[in-house]
């Protein structure tokens, strides 16, 4: 299903999703029940809002120690950010888990 949705990003409406589900052989009554359920709706909305708050406006988006890499990017872009993050972590002198926890808290607090 993921592959179909990714390949057809311009057609992700309800009817299209139903067609994709049927084409891969999903149990359609069970699929329909799942789609109509609002069990995970609050969680999805919360994730979307968090993404907006931290500047995500599309996919893919990656975060490395609080630095966002947006869009499809070459491997070298990731390696550069990883190298900087590793250097900063070592320079902090903090144990790795303490550094990461502090960095995570700073990111959550908007620092």
Secondary structure, 3 states (H helix, E strand, C coil): CHHHHHHCCCCCCHHHHHHHHHHCCCCHHHHHHHHHCCCCHHHHHHHHHHHHHCCCCCCCEEEECCEEEECCCCHHHHHHHHHHHHHHHHHHCCCHHHHHHHHHHHHHCCC
